[in-house]
Amino acid sequence: MHRKLHKRPDNRKTLKENQIIVLTTKADGRMVPKKVREATENKENKDVTTELVAYVDGGSLGNPGPSGIGVVINGQADGTVRIAKWIGNQDNNVAEYAALMEALQYAVSRNAHKLHVYSDSEVVVRQMTGEYVCRSPRLYSLHWTCRKLARSLKFSISHVRREFNVEANRLAQSALKKKKRKA
């Protein structure tokens, strides 16, 4: 079936750089690229978020130790979104990447076009901007996943001092404390 589809010139796709095309089957049996499918879905869904700003933080008690993430996302029509999650026993850098991934997944799920992230982790910011190379085996898969998610948006990330990331830090700490109390 795959070869039959690509024999006709109108079914051929040209890949640019690291572009990934996801195909899905419609009721009539035709294969439709993900971008075309999303474009038609977006026309039906009028509530498309265009621009989001996220403050992310991850923390652990010990390194490694019990960890949590905090994410504050602004730019939604229905107000600010706050996410606090327990992520198990991890080190601090894994927690920071998990918080970034949570913000990216939220933006992609809400069909955002643009996401700017503020993080107090210099390592994450410098690795995501390409200033540092991610060589750590335990961070590499998280870094790679975040880069893939970021490609689907107009993504930017900046470092912010800890004093300006208080709310995300408070959410990460509250996730840790809730889990600690239950244990």
VMD Tcl script that builds the backbone (N, CA, C; Angstrom):
set m [mol new atoms 549]
animate dup $m
set s [atomselect $m all]
$s set {name element resname resid chain x y z} {
  {N N MET 1 A 0.831 -1.193 0.000}
  {CA C MET 1 A 0.000 0.000 0.000}
  {C C MET 1 A 0.871 1.251 0.000}
  {N N HIS 2 A 1.962 1.234 0.767}
  {CA C HIS 2 A 2.832 2.395 0.874}
  {C C HIS 2 A 3.380 2.803 -0.493}
  {N N ARG 3 A 3.849 1.836 -1.266}
  {CA C ARG 3 A 4.417 2.153 -2.591}
  {C C ARG 3 A 3.362 2.685 -3.539}
  {N N LYS 4 A 2.144 2.158 -3.457}
  {CA C LYS 4 A 1.071 2.644 -4.315}
  {C C LYS 4 A 0.774 4.113 -4.037}
  {N N LEU 5 A 0.810 4.473 -2.759}
  {CA C LEU 5 A 0.536 5.864 -2.389}
  {C C LEU 5 A 1.558 6.826 -2.975}
  {N N HIS 6 A 2.822 6.438 -2.986}
  {CA C HIS 6 A 3.874 7.359 -3.402}
  {C C HIS 6 A 4.198 7.295 -4.885}
  {N N LYS 7 A 3.513 6.463 -5.666}
  {CA C LYS 7 A 3.716 6.453 -7.109}
  {C C LYS 7 A 3.141 7.719 -7.735}
  {N N ARG 8 A 1.999 8.152 -7.208}
  {CA C ARG 8 A 1.402 9.375 -7.744}
  {C C ARG 8 A 2.158 10.581 -7.204}
  {N N PRO 9 A 2.498 11.566 -8.068}
  {CA C PRO 9 A 3.279 12.731 -7.617}
  {C C PRO 9 A 2.584 13.568 -6.544}
  {N N ASP 10 A 1.259 13.600 -6.515}
  {CA C ASP 10 A 0.569 14.424 -5.524}
  {C C ASP 10 A 0.648 13.836 -4.117}
  {N N ASN 11 A 1.097 12.584 -3.985}
  {CA C ASN 11 A 1.217 11.963 -2.668}
  {C C ASN 11 A 2.637 12.009 -2.127}
  {N N ARG 12 A 3.586 12.505 -2.877}
  {CA C ARG 12 A 4.976 12.546 -2.427}
  {C C ARG 12 A 5.186 13.722 -1.493}
  {N N LYS 13 A 5.980 13.493 -0.477}
  {CA C LYS 13 A 6.294 14.540 0.487}
  {C C LYS 13 A 7.789 14.787 0.478}
  {N N THR 14 A 8.186 16.044 0.584}
  {CA C THR 14 A 9.594 16.396 0.663}
  {C C THR 14 A 9.911 16.750 2.108}
  {N N LEU 15 A 10.904 16.077 2.660}
  {CA C LEU 15 A 11.297 16.347 4.036}
  {C C LEU 15 A 12.324 17.463 4.072}
  {N N LYS 16 A 12.169 18.360 5.001}
  {CA C LYS 16 A 13.100 19.462 5.185}
  {C C LYS 16 A 13.765 19.311 6.540}
  {N N GLU 17 A 15.078 19.362 6.575}
  {CA C GLU 17 A 15.868 19.241 7.805}
  {C C GLU 17 A 15.463 17.996 8.582}
  {N N ASN 18 A 15.035 18.130 9.836}
  {CA C ASN 18 A 14.671 16.992 10.682}
  {C C ASN 18 A 13.163 16.853 10.810}
  {N N GLN 19 A 12.443 17.167 9.761}
  {CA C GLN 19 A 10.989 17.150 9.787}
  {C C GLN 19 A 10.479 15.707 9.878}
  {N N ILE 20 A 9.445 15.504 10.667}
  {CA C ILE 20 A 8.814 14.196 10.791}
  {C C ILE 20 A 7.382 14.337 10.322}
  {N N ILE 21 A 6.955 13.434 9.461}
  {CA C ILE 21 A 5.572 13.441 8.996}
  {C C ILE 21 A 4.891 12.227 9.597}
  {N N VAL 22 A 3.797 12.464 10.305}
  {CA C VAL 22 A 3.016 11.387 10.887}
  {C C VAL 22 A 1.780 11.223 10.033}
  {N N LEU 23 A 1.532 10.009 9.598}
  {CA C LEU 23 A 0.384 9.741 8.743}
  {C C LEU 23 A -0.691 9.022 9.535}
  {N N THR 24 A -1.930 9.281 9.152}
  {CA C THR 24 A -3.054 8.617 9.806}
  {C C THR 24 A -4.059 8.211 8.744}
  {N N THR 25 A -4.845 7.209 9.014}
  {CA C THR 25 A -5.825 6.723 8.055}
  {C C THR 25 A -7.166 7.381 8.330}
  {N N LYS 26 A -7.755 7.944 7.291}
  {CA C LYS 26 A -9.095 8.510 7.393}
  {C C LYS 26 A -10.109 7.415 7.048}
  {N N ALA 27 A -11.403 7.694 7.196}
  {CA C ALA 27 A -12.446 6.711 6.938}
  {C C ALA 27 A -12.428 6.224 5.489}
  {N N ASP 28 A -12.035 7.102 4.545}
  {CA C ASP 28 A -12.014 6.704 3.152}
  {C C ASP 28 A -10.723 5.968 2.771}
  {N N GLY 29 A -9.835 5.719 3.737}
  {CA C GLY 29 A -8.636 4.937 3.479}
  {C C GLY 29 A -7.434 5.753 3.023}
  {N N ARG 30 A -7.598 7.049 2.819}
  {CA C ARG 30 A -6.476 7.879 2.385}
  {C C ARG 30 A -5.571 8.191 3.559}
  {N N MET 31 A -4.311 8.437 3.281}
  {CA C MET 31 A -3.353 8.825 4.309}
  {C C MET 31 A -3.244 10.345 4.287}
  {N N VAL 32 A -3.298 10.959 5.467}
  {CA C VAL 32 A -3.275 12.408 5.563}
  {C C VAL 32 A -2.147 12.823 6.501}
  {N N PRO 33 A -1.246 13.748 6.059}
  {CA C PRO 33 A -0.181 14.207 6.953}
  {C C PRO 33 A -0.729 14.873 8.199}
  {N N LYS 34 A 0.012 14.776 9.290}
  {CA C LYS 34 A -0.417 15.312 10.576}
  {C C LYS 34 A -0.671 16.821 10.502}
  {N N LYS 35 A 0.185 17.558 9.774}
  {CA C LYS 35 A 0.011 19.016 9.687}
  {C C LYS 35 A -1.317 19.383 9.036}
  {N N VAL 36 A -1.700 18.631 7.978}
  {CA C VAL 36 A -2.972 18.905 7.309}
  {C C VAL 36 A -4.122 18.577 8.246}
  {N N ARG 37 A -4.018 17.445 8.951}
  {CA C ARG 37 A -5.059 17.030 9.878}
  {C C ARG 37 A -5.233 18.074 10.989}
  {N N GLU 38 A -4.116 18.561 11.542}
  {CA C GLU 38 A -4.191 19.557 12.608}
  {C C GLU 38 A -4.765 20.872 12.105}
  {N N ALA 39 A -4.445 21.233 10.871}
  {CA C ALA 39 A -4.975 22.481 10.315}
  {C C ALA 39 A -6.497 22.427 10.225}
  {N N THR 40 A -7.023 21.279 9.807}
  {CA C THR 40 A -8.482 21.161 9.727}
  {C C THR 40 A -9.100 21.107 11.114}
  {N N GLU 41 A -8.419 20.464 12.060}
  {CA C GLU 41 A -8.924 20.426 13.428}
  {C C GLU 41 A -8.920 21.822 14.042}
  {N N ASN 42 A -7.876 22.618 13.736}
  {CA C ASN 42 A -7.772 23.974 14.287}
  {C C ASN 42 A -8.877 24.881 13.773}
  {N N LYS 43 A -9.325 24.651 12.545}
  {CA C LYS 43 A -10.411 25.460 12.013}
  {C C LYS 43 A -11.693 25.193 12.801}
  {N N GLU 44 A -11.868 23.929 13.215}
  {CA C GLU 44 A -13.042 23.576 14.004}
  {C C GLU 44 A -12.914 24.120 15.425}
  {N N ASN 45 A -11.688 24.111 15.966}
  {CA C ASN 45 A -11.442 24.550 17.338}
  {C C ASN 45 A -11.027 26.022 17.322}
  {N N LYS 46 A -11.961 26.893 17.643}
  {CA C LYS 46 A -11.685 28.331 17.583}
  {C C LYS 46 A -10.785 28.811 18.720}
  {N N ASP 47 A -10.747 28.065 19.830}
  {CA C ASP 47 A -9.992 28.476 21.009}
  {C C ASP 47 A -8.540 27.988 20.921}
  {N N VAL 48 A -7.797 28.580 20.003}
  {CA C VAL 48 A -6.399 28.195 19.827}
  {C C VAL 48 A -5.527 29.233 20.525}
  {N N THR 49 A -4.676 28.755 21.410}
  {CA C THR 49 A -3.764 29.633 22.126}
  {C C THR 49 A -2.594 29.945 21.210}
  {N N THR 50 A -2.226 31.204 21.099}
  {CA C THR 50 A -1.136 31.529 20.204}
  {C C THR 50 A 0.193 31.700 20.921}
  {N N GLU 51 A 0.174 32.331 22.075}
  {CA C GLU 51 A 1.430 32.670 22.744}
  {C C GLU 51 A 1.350 32.367 24.240}
  {N N LEU 52 A 2.289 31.537 24.718}
  {CA C LEU 52 A 2.326 31.188 26.134}
  {C C LEU 52 A 3.675 31.557 26.727}
  {N N VAL 53 A 3.666 31.863 28.012}
  {CA C VAL 53 A 4.889 32.117 28.768}
  {C C VAL 53 A 4.866 31.179 29.967}
  {N N ALA 54 A 5.957 30.430 30.164}
  {CA C ALA 54 A 6.004 29.451 31.257}
  {C C ALA 54 A 7.205 29.709 32.155}
  {N N TYR 55 A 6.976 29.559 33.438}
  {CA C TYR 55 A 8.042 29.564 34.435}
  {C C TYR 55 A 8.132 28.144 34.963}
  {N N VAL 56 A 9.315 27.529 34.858}
  {CA C VAL 56 A 9.461 26.126 35.249}
  {C C VAL 56 A 10.539 25.972 36.317}
  {N N ASP 57 A 10.332 24.981 37.193}
  {CA C ASP 57 A 11.335 24.669 38.196}
  {C C ASP 57 A 11.175 23.221 38.624}
  {N N GLY 58 A 12.285 22.603 38.894}
  {CA C GLY 58 A 12.301 21.247 39.419}
  {C C GLY 58 A 13.184 21.241 40.645}
  {N N GLY 59 A 12.847 20.404 41.598}
  {CA C GLY 59 A 13.652 20.358 42.807}
  {C C GLY 59 A 13.689 18.962 43.379}
  {N N SER 60 A 14.742 18.691 44.147}
  {CA C SER 60 A 14.842 17.393 44.814}
  {C C SER 60 A 15.409 17.588 46.215}
  {N N LEU 61 A 14.985 16.725 47.121}
  {CA C LEU 61 A 15.514 16.728 48.485}
  {C C LEU 61 A 16.646 15.710 48.493}
  {N N GLY 62 A 17.860 16.173 48.393}
  {CA C GLY 62 A 19.000 15.291 48.181}
  {C C GLY 62 A 19.246 15.218 46.684}
  {N N ASN 63 A 20.377 14.693 46.316}
  {CA C ASN 63 A 20.695 14.653 44.894}
  {C C ASN 63 A 21.394 13.333 44.572}
  {N N PRO 64 A 20.692 12.277 44.229}
  {CA C PRO 64 A 19.251 12.189 43.954}
  {C C PRO 64 A 18.435 12.036 45.231}
  {N N GLY 65 A 17.142 12.270 45.070}
  {CA C GLY 65 A 16.220 12.159 46.187}
  {C C GLY 65 A 14.803 12.391 45.712}
  {N N PRO 66 A 13.857 12.454 46.625}
  {CA C PRO 66 A 12.467 12.722 46.245}
  {C C PRO 66 A 12.385 14.044 45.467}
  {N N SER 67 A 11.683 14.006 44.324}
  {CA C SER 67 A 11.687 15.176 43.431}
  {C C SER 67 A 10.284 15.589 43.019}
  {N N GLY 68 A 10.160 16.865 42.702}
  {CA C GLY 68 A 8.896 17.408 42.225}
  {C C GLY 68 A 9.150 18.509 41.217}
  {N N ILE 69 A 8.119 18.816 40.438}
  {CA C ILE 69 A 8.224 19.893 39.458}
  {C C ILE 69 A 7.114 20.909 39.682}
  {N N GLY 70 A 7.401 22.147 39.296}
  {CA C GLY 70 A 6.423 23.219 39.349}
  {C C GLY 70 A 6.452 23.985 38.043}
  {N N VAL 71 A 5.275 24.231 37.470}
  {CA C VAL 71 A 5.164 24.949 36.196}
  {C C VAL 71 A 4.046 25.965 36.323}
  {N N VAL 72 A 4.323 27.196 35.928}
  {CA C VAL 72 A 3.318 28.258 35.889}
  {C C VAL 72 A 3.246 28.739 34.449}
  {N N ILE 73 A 2.058 28.646 33.846}
  {CA C ILE 73 A 1.888 29.008 32.436}
  {C C ILE 73 A 0.898 30.150 32.328}
  {N N ASN 74 A 1.344 31.247 31.724}
  {CA C ASN 74 A 0.508 32.430 31.491}
  {C C ASN 74 A 0.198 32.535 30.007}
  {N N GLY 75 A -0.913 33.185 29.692}
  {CA C GLY 75 A -1.264 33.418 28.298}
  {C C GLY 75 A -2.541 32.708 27.893}
  {N N GLN 76 A -3.109 31.910 28.779}
  {CA C GLN 76 A -4.364 31.231 28.494}
  {C C GLN 76 A -5.517 32.217 28.656}
  {N N ALA 77 A -6.534 32.045 27.850}
  {CA C ALA 77 A -7.714 32.904 27.951}
  {C C ALA 77 A -8.432 32.711 29.281}
  {N N ASP 78 A -8.375 31.486 29.816}
  {CA C ASP 78 A -9.069 31.210 31.071}
  {C C ASP 78 A -8.184 31.372 32.299}
  {N N GLY 79 A -7.061 32.066 32.166}
  {CA C GLY 79 A -6.223 32.389 33.311}
  {C C GLY 79 A -4.923 31.611 33.373}
  {N N THR 80 A -4.251 31.753 34.507}
  {CA C THR 80 A -2.955 31.128 34.719}
  {C C THR 80 A -3.136 29.656 35.076}
  {N N VAL 81 A -2.260 28.822 34.503}
  {CA C VAL 81 A -2.274 27.390 34.792}
  {C C VAL 81 A -1.093 27.079 35.691}
  {N N ARG 82 A -1.363 26.347 36.785}
  {CA C ARG 82 A -0.305 25.955 37.720}
  {C C ARG 82 A -0.267 24.441 37.799}
  {N N ILE 83 A 0.931 23.877 37.641}
  {CA C ILE 83 A 1.101 22.418 37.671}
  {C C ILE 83 A 2.153 22.083 38.718}
  {N N ALA 84 A 1.820 21.186 39.619}
  {CA C ALA 84 A 2.756 20.681 40.628}
  {C C ALA 84 A 2.668 19.160 40.586}
  {N N LYS 85 A 3.803 18.482 40.357}
  {CA C LYS 85 A 3.794 17.023 40.241}
  {C C LYS 85 A 4.974 16.407 40.968}
  {N N TRP 86 A 4.717 15.270 41.562}
  {CA C TRP 86 A 5.754 14.422 42.152}
  {C C TRP 86 A 6.316 13.571 41.020}
  {N N ILE 87 A 7.632 13.461 40.896}
  {CA C ILE 87 A 8.212 12.668 39.803}
  {C C ILE 87 A 9.097 11.522 40.299}
  {N N GLY 88 A 9.013 11.201 41.562}
  {CA C GLY 88 A 9.786 10.071 42.079}
  {C C GLY 88 A 11.149 10.508 42.589}
  {N N ASN 89 A 12.067 9.551 42.730}
  {CA C ASN 89 A 13.426 9.839 43.182}
  {C C ASN 89 A 14.307 10.151 41.981}
  {N N GLN 90 A 14.678 11.398 41.830}
  {CA C GLN 90 A 15.492 11.858 40.700}
  {C C GLN 90 A 16.520 12.844 41.222}
  {N N ASP 91 A 17.451 13.213 40.341}
  {CA C ASP 91 A 18.360 14.286 40.740}
  {C C ASP 91 A 17.788 15.626 40.267}
  {N N ASN 92 A 18.425 16.701 40.651}
  {CA C ASN 92 A 17.891 18.034 40.389}
  {C C ASN 92 A 17.803 18.350 38.897}
  {N N ASN 93 A 18.819 17.977 38.109}
  {CA C ASN 93 A 18.789 18.291 36.671}
  {C C ASN 93 A 17.683 17.533 35.948}
  {N N VAL 94 A 17.436 16.285 36.342}
  {CA C VAL 94 A 16.329 15.522 35.752}
  {C C VAL 94 A 15.008 16.213 36.082}
  {N N ALA 95 A 14.859 16.689 37.309}
  {CA C ALA 95 A 13.640 17.399 37.709}
  {C C ALA 95 A 13.452 18.678 36.889}
  {N N GLU 96 A 14.540 19.398 36.646}
  {CA C GLU 96 A 14.450 20.627 35.835}
  {C C GLU 96 A 13.995 20.300 34.409}
  {N N TYR 97 A 14.554 19.251 33.812}
  {CA C TYR 97 A 14.143 18.847 32.466}
  {C C TYR 97 A 12.700 18.351 32.447}
  {N N ALA 98 A 12.291 17.641 33.490}
  {CA C ALA 98 A 10.906 17.161 33.562}
  {C C ALA 98 A 9.928 18.335 33.614}
  {N N ALA 99 A 10.290 19.393 34.321}
  {CA C ALA 99 A 9.441 20.584 34.381}
  {C C ALA 99 A 9.357 21.257 33.010}
  {N N LEU 100 A 10.481 21.349 32.317}
  {CA C LEU 100 A 10.487 21.919 30.968}
  {C C LEU 100 A 9.619 21.079 30.034}
  {N N MET 101 A 9.752 19.759 30.128}
  {CA C MET 101 A 8.964 18.879 29.272}
  {C C MET 101 A 7.471 19.027 29.544}
  {N N GLU 102 A 7.110 19.202 30.789}
  {CA C GLU 102 A 5.699 19.405 31.147}
  {C C GLU 102 A 5.151 20.668 30.479}
  {N N ALA 103 A 5.918 21.759 30.510}
  {CA C ALA 103 A 5.488 23.006 29.864}
  {C C ALA 103 A 5.372 22.826 28.352}
  {N N LEU 104 A 6.341 22.144 27.746}
  {CA C LEU 104 A 6.300 21.907 26.301}
  {C C LEU 104 A 5.095 21.043 25.912}
  {N N GLN 105 A 4.852 19.989 26.663}
  {CA C GLN 105 A 3.713 19.123 26.361}
  {C C GLN 105 A 2.396 19.866 26.512}
  {N N TYR 106 A 2.298 20.722 27.513}
  {CA C TYR 106 A 1.091 21.518 27.697}
  {C C TYR 106 A 0.878 22.439 26.494}
  {N N ALA 107 A 1.939 23.121 26.063}
  {CA C ALA 107 A 1.826 24.049 24.932}
  {C C ALA 107 A 1.436 23.321 23.651}
  {N N VAL 108 A 2.040 22.171 23.404}
  {CA C VAL 108 A 1.713 21.403 22.201}
  {C C VAL 108 A 0.274 20.913 22.266}
  {N N SER 109 A -0.169 20.447 23.426}
  {CA C SER 109 A -1.541 19.947 23.553}
  {C C SER 109 A -2.576 21.054 23.379}
  {N N ARG 110 A -2.203 22.300 23.665}
  {CA C ARG 110 A -3.122 23.437 23.520}
  {C C ARG 110 A -2.960 24.139 22.163}
  {N N ASN 111 A -2.199 23.547 21.256}
  {CA C ASN 111 A -1.976 24.092 19.909}
  {C C ASN 111 A -1.386 25.491 19.931}
  {N N ALA 112 A -0.510 25.746 20.891}
  {CA C ALA 112 A 0.152 27.049 20.961}
  {C C ALA 112 A 1.121 27.185 19.793}
  {N N HIS 113 A 1.296 28.404 19.332}
  {CA C HIS 113 A 2.249 28.659 18.254}
  {C C HIS 113 A 3.598 29.081 18.805}
  {N N LYS 114 A 3.582 29.693 19.985}
  {CA C LYS 114 A 4.808 30.250 20.542}
  {C C LYS 114 A 4.856 29.965 22.036}
  {N N LEU 115 A 6.045 29.596 22.523}
  {CA C LEU 115 A 6.240 29.362 23.949}
  {C C LEU 115 A 7.580 29.942 24.354}
  {N N HIS 116 A 7.556 30.804 25.371}
  {CA C HIS 116 A 8.795 31.293 25.958}
  {C C HIS 116 A 8.866 30.759 27.375}
  {N N VAL 117 A 9.994 30.133 27.709}
  {CA C VAL 117 A 10.167 29.508 29.018}
  {C C VAL 117 A 11.222 30.261 29.802}
  {N N TYR 118 A 10.936 30.488 31.073}
  {CA C TYR 118 A 11.907 31.034 32.013}
  {C C TYR 118 A 12.261 29.931 33.001}
  {N N SER 119 A 13.552 29.677 33.172}
  {CA C SER 119 A 14.008 28.642 34.098}
  {C C SER 119 A 15.173 29.179 34.906}
  {N N ASP 120 A 15.284 28.724 36.153}
  {CA C ASP 120 A 16.420 29.141 36.970}
  {C C ASP 120 A 17.581 28.147 36.876}
  {N N SER 121 A 17.473 27.160 35.996}
  {CA C SER 121 A 18.540 26.179 35.797}
  {C C SER 121 A 19.421 26.600 34.616}
  {N N GLU 122 A 20.627 27.044 34.923}
  {CA C GLU 122 A 21.541 27.456 33.854}
  {C C GLU 122 A 21.910 26.291 32.947}
  {N N VAL 123 A 22.037 25.101 33.517}
  {CA C VAL 123 A 22.402 23.928 32.713}
  {C C VAL 123 A 21.342 23.659 31.654}
  {N N VAL 124 A 20.078 23.620 32.052}
  {CA C VAL 124 A 18.997 23.350 31.106}
  {C C VAL 124 A 18.924 24.437 30.049}
  {N N VAL 125 A 18.995 25.690 30.467}
  {CA C VAL 125 A 18.900 26.800 29.508}
  {C C VAL 125 A 20.044 26.756 28.509}
  {N N ARG 126 A 21.260 26.560 28.993}
  {CA C ARG 126 A 22.418 26.551 28.089}
  {C C ARG 126 A 22.446 25.327 27.185}
  {N N GLN 127 A 21.943 24.183 27.670}
  {CA C GLN 127 A 21.877 23.011 26.804}
  {C C GLN 127 A 20.787 23.171 25.754}
  {N N MET 128 A 19.663 23.739 26.119}
  {CA C MET 128 A 18.574 23.919 25.154}
  {C C MET 128 A 18.900 24.976 24.105}
  {N N THR 129 A 19.713 25.973 24.464}
  {CA C THR 129 A 20.097 26.991 23.479}
  {C C THR 129 A 21.294 26.551 22.637}
  {N N GLY 130 A 21.920 25.441 23.014}
  {CA C GLY 130 A 23.056 24.938 22.254}
  {C C GLY 130 A 24.397 25.455 22.728}
  {N N GLU 131 A 24.399 26.260 23.771}
  {CA C GLU 131 A 25.649 26.796 24.308}
  {C C GLU 131 A 26.489 25.688 24.955}
  {N N TYR 132 A 25.803 24.747 25.630}
  {CA C TYR 132 A 26.444 23.559 26.182}
  {C C TYR 132 A 25.966 22.346 25.397}
  {N N VAL 133 A 26.812 21.327 25.301}
  {CA C VAL 133 A 26.425 20.061 24.699}
  {C C VAL 133 A 25.981 19.132 25.824}
  {N N CYS 134 A 24.886 18.429 25.613}
  {CA C CYS 134 A 24.384 17.497 26.620}
  {C C CYS 134 A 25.090 16.154 26.436}
  {N N ARG 135 A 26.003 15.851 27.342}
  {CA C ARG 135 A 26.748 14.602 27.261}
  {C C ARG 135 A 26.331 13.595 28.325}
  {N N SER 136 A 25.537 14.017 29.268}
  {CA C SER 136 A 25.124 13.146 30.361}
  {C C SER 136 A 24.145 12.084 29.860}
  {N N PRO 137 A 24.462 10.803 30.063}
  {CA C PRO 137 A 23.556 9.750 29.595}
  {C C PRO 137 A 22.169 9.822 30.237}
  {N N ARG 138 A 22.088 10.241 31.489}
  {CA C ARG 138 A 20.774 10.280 32.140}
  {C C ARG 138 A 19.953 11.484 31.704}
  {N N LEU 139 A 20.589 12.523 31.187}
  {CA C LEU 139 A 19.848 13.700 30.720}
  {C C LEU 139 A 19.597 13.691 29.217}
  {N N TYR 140 A 20.373 12.900 28.481}
  {CA C TYR 140 A 20.336 12.972 27.022}
  {C C TYR 140 A 18.937 12.715 26.458}
  {N N SER 141 A 18.245 11.662 26.934}
  {CA C SER 141 A 16.923 11.354 26.378}
  {C C SER 141 A 15.908 12.452 26.720}
  {N N LEU 142 A 16.014 13.025 27.918}
  {CA C LEU 142 A 15.124 14.135 28.272}
  {C C LEU 142 A 15.411 15.354 27.396}
  {N N HIS 143 A 16.681 15.642 27.201}
  {CA C HIS 143 A 17.090 16.763 26.354}
  {C C HIS 143 A 16.578 16.565 24.931}
  {N N TRP 144 A 16.766 15.376 24.398}
  {CA C TRP 144 A 16.349 15.065 23.028}
  {C C TRP 144 A 14.837 15.226 22.891}
  {N N THR 145 A 14.072 14.710 23.856}
  {CA C THR 145 A 12.610 14.815 23.811}
  {C C THR 145 A 12.164 16.276 23.879}
  {N N CYS 146 A 12.783 17.048 24.743}
  {CA C CYS 146 A 12.441 18.478 24.836}
  {C C CYS 146 A 12.758 19.201 23.531}
  {N N ARG 147 A 13.885 18.880 22.908}
  {CA C ARG 147 A 14.234 19.514 21.624}
  {C C ARG 147 A 13.202 19.166 20.551}
  {N N LYS 148 A 12.753 17.911 20.528}
  {CA C LYS 148 A 11.740 17.490 19.558}
  {C C LYS 148 A 10.430 18.240 19.775}
  {N N LEU 149 A 9.994 18.339 21.012}
  {CA C LEU 149 A 8.758 19.065 21.299}
  {C C LEU 149 A 8.900 20.542 20.950}
  {N N ALA 150 A 10.069 21.110 21.223}
  {CA C ALA 150 A 10.306 22.536 20.962}
  {C C ALA 150 A 10.263 22.850 19.470}
  {N N ARG 151 A 10.607 21.890 18.630}
  {CA C ARG 151 A 10.591 22.128 17.183}
  {C C ARG 151 A 9.188 22.345 16.639}
  {N N SER 152 A 8.178 21.872 17.354}
  {CA C SER 152 A 6.813 22.039 16.869}
  {C C SER 152 A 6.229 23.405 17.233}
  {N N LEU 153 A 7.010 24.223 17.924}
  {CA C LEU 153 A 6.581 25.561 18.341}
  {C C LEU 153 A 7.647 26.576 17.958}
  {N N LYS 154 A 7.277 27.836 18.058}
  {CA C LYS 154 A 8.297 28.879 18.042}
  {C C LYS 154 A 8.746 28.990 19.494}
  {N N PHE 155 A 9.869 28.353 19.803}
  {CA C PHE 155 A 10.300 28.156 21.175}
  {C C PHE 155 A 11.492 29.023 21.517}
  {N N SER 156 A 11.471 29.575 22.728}
  {CA C SER 156 A 12.635 30.294 23.248}
  {C C SER 156 A 12.710 30.028 24.744}
  {N N ILE 157 A 13.927 30.129 25.275}
  {CA C ILE 157 A 14.139 29.861 26.692}
  {C C ILE 157 A 15.156 30.847 27.233}
  {N N SER 158 A 14.945 31.319 28.450}
  {CA C SER 158 A 15.867 32.268 29.084}
  {C C SER 158 A 16.085 31.878 30.536}
  {N N HIS 159 A 17.249 32.269 31.011}
  {CA C HIS 159 A 17.561 32.060 32.416}
  {C C HIS 159 A 16.970 33.213 33.214}
  {N N VAL 160 A 16.440 32.882 34.379}
  {CA C VAL 160 A 15.908 33.895 35.282}
  {C C VAL 160 A 16.449 33.569 36.675}
  {N N ARG 161 A 16.759 34.589 37.431}
  {CA C ARG 161 A 17.272 34.351 38.780}
  {C C ARG 161 A 16.188 33.723 39.646}
  {N N ARG 162 A 16.617 32.980 40.621}
  {CA C ARG 162 A 15.704 32.225 41.483}
  {C C ARG 162 A 14.646 33.119 42.128}
  {N N GLU 163 A 15.002 34.353 42.457}
  {CA C GLU 163 A 14.048 35.271 43.096}
  {C C GLU 163 A 12.847 35.580 42.204}
  {N N PHE 164 A 13.022 35.470 40.874}
  {CA C PHE 164 A 11.947 35.779 39.936}
  {C C PHE 164 A 11.196 34.530 39.494}
  {N N ASN 165 A 11.544 33.386 40.069}
  {CA C ASN 165 A 10.896 32.122 39.734}
  {C C ASN 165 A 10.272 31.500 40.987}
  {N N VAL 166 A 9.819 32.342 41.876}
  {CA C VAL 166 A 9.349 31.911 43.195}
  {C C VAL 166 A 8.114 31.023 43.110}
  {N N GLU 167 A 7.156 31.371 42.257}
  {CA C GLU 167 A 5.906 30.611 42.215}
  {C C GLU 167 A 6.124 29.183 41.709}
  {N N ALA 168 A 6.923 29.022 40.660}
  {CA C ALA 168 A 7.220 27.674 40.160}
  {C C ALA 168 A 7.994 26.873 41.205}
  {N N ASN 169 A 8.912 27.524 41.909}
  {CA C ASN 169 A 9.679 26.872 42.962}
  {C C ASN 169 A 8.745 26.431 44.095}
  {N N ARG 170 A 7.808 27.279 44.448}
  {CA C ARG 170 A 6.853 26.951 45.504}
  {C C ARG 170 A 6.000 25.740 45.113}
  {N N LEU 171 A 5.583 25.667 43.837}
  {CA C LEU 171 A 4.795 24.523 43.363}
  {C C LEU 171 A 5.609 23.229 43.416}
  {N N ALA 172 A 6.880 23.298 43.012}
  {CA C ALA 172 A 7.745 22.109 43.062}
  {C C ALA 172 A 7.922 21.638 44.501}
  {N N GLN 173 A 8.136 22.577 45.407}
  {CA C GLN 173 A 8.303 22.226 46.817}
  {C C GLN 173 A 6.998 21.670 47.410}
  {N N SER 174 A 5.860 22.210 46.986}
  {CA C SER 174 A 4.587 21.700 47.509}
  {C C SER 174 A 4.332 20.269 47.035}
  {N N ALA 175 A 4.739 19.933 45.802}
  {CA C ALA 175 A 4.602 18.560 45.314}
  {C C ALA 175 A 5.458 17.615 46.147}
  {N N LEU 176 A 6.648 18.075 46.507}
  {CA C LEU 176 A 7.531 17.268 47.357}
  {C C LEU 176 A 6.945 17.053 48.744}
  {N N LYS 177 A 6.428 18.125 49.338}
  {CA C LYS 177 A 5.899 18.043 50.704}
  {C C LYS 177 A 4.645 17.189 50.792}
  {N N LYS 178 A 3.773 17.282 49.772}
  {CA C LYS 178 A 2.560 16.458 49.773}
  {C C LYS 178 A 2.911 14.985 49.725}
  {N N LYS 179 A 3.849 14.634 48.882}
  {CA C LYS 179 A 4.254 13.235 48.772}
  {C C LYS 179 A 4.972 12.767 50.030}
  {N N LYS 180 A 5.773 13.659 50.625}
  {CA C LYS 180 A 6.522 13.321 51.832}
  {C C LYS 180 A 5.563 13.035 52.997}
  {N N ARG 181 A 4.477 13.822 53.084}
  {CA C ARG 181 A 3.485 13.630 54.137}
  {C C ARG 181 A 2.752 12.301 53.998}
  {N N LYS 182 A 2.460 11.910 52.740}
  {CA C LYS 182 A 1.734 10.671 52.483}
  {C C LYS 182 A 2.599 9.450 52.800}
  {N N ALA 183 A 3.919 9.583 52.666}
  {CA C ALA 183 A 4.817 8.429 52.857}
  {C C ALA 183 A 4.991 8.046 54.299}
}
mol reanalyze $m
mol bondsrecalc $m
mol representation Tube
mol addrep $m
